Amino acid sequence: MTMLTEQKDDAVRFITGFELKHGRSPSTADLADGQFDGSQATAEYVVRSLVIEGRLRRAPHSRNRKLQVLQPVPVPRAPDGEPLHLVRIGVQD
């Protein structure tokens, strides 16, 4: 299996943290807003790639929700136990 790219790793971490916090899988719109500057096309592309690679599974008859993480990544937690996810920001010179 290939290693996760940072973008895919961040997406899996976001999906896992979102589910822990909200008790449900994020929609592609949630994922786009949280990780991809609102780009639903990018979020959908990354989700499709992760499904093809066997890292995520979509529930049957579900287009936007019900993503099951098959290969979890660690999700850091705040001192109060809230799950955190990484949001990468540009590096300034």
N, C-alpha and C positions, 0 to 999 in steps of 0.2 A: 504494500500500500504506500501511496505517496504521502509525504508530510503535508499537513495543512499549511496553506499560505496564511499570512497574517490576517488577511481579509476574511478568509473562511474561518480561521480560529476565532476571530473576534465575533463573527456571526453566530457560531455555535455557543460561545460564551454568553452573548446577548440573549439568545433563545433560552438557554438554560437559566440564566439569572431572571429573565422576564417571567418564565414559568414558575420559578420558586417564589417570586414576589407577588405575582398576580393569580397564581393557581390555574393558569391557562396558557396555551401557546400564543406567541405574538402573531398578529396578521403580518402579511408582507408590508403593509403600510406602517405598522409599528416598527418592524425591522428597518425599513427604509428611513424612517424618521430618526431612529436611534443610532444607526450605524452608517448610513450611506447618504447623508445630506438630503434626505427626502426622495432619493431616486428609487422608485419602485422597480424600474427595469433592472437596476443593478442588484437590488435585493432578490428579485425573482431569479436572476441569472445565478447568483451565488447559491440560493436554495436548490435550484435545479442541479447545479454542479455537485453539491453535497449529497443530494439524493442519488445521483448517478454513481458517485464514489462509494455509496453505502454508508455514509456518515449520518444521514438523516433519513427518516421515512415519513411520508405523508399518509394520513389516514385516508382510506378510500372515500371517494365522493366529497373530498374537502379540498378546496382550491387555496384558500388563504390561511387557514388555521390547522390545528392538529398536526404539528410537526413533532416527531419523536426523535430525540437525539439518541443515536445508536452508539456513538463513541464520544462519551462526555469529556469535557475539559474542566479543569478546576475553576471554580468561581469564587473569587475572594469575598469575604464578608466583612461588613462594618462591625465595630465593637458591639452594636446592638443586635447583631445577627442578620441584618438586612443584606441580601445578596448584592454584590457590586458587579458591574461589568466594565470592561475597558473601552474607552472611547479614545481613539488615537487622534492627536491633533498635530498639525504641521510643526516642523522644527524650524525655528527662526535662526538666521545666521547671526 
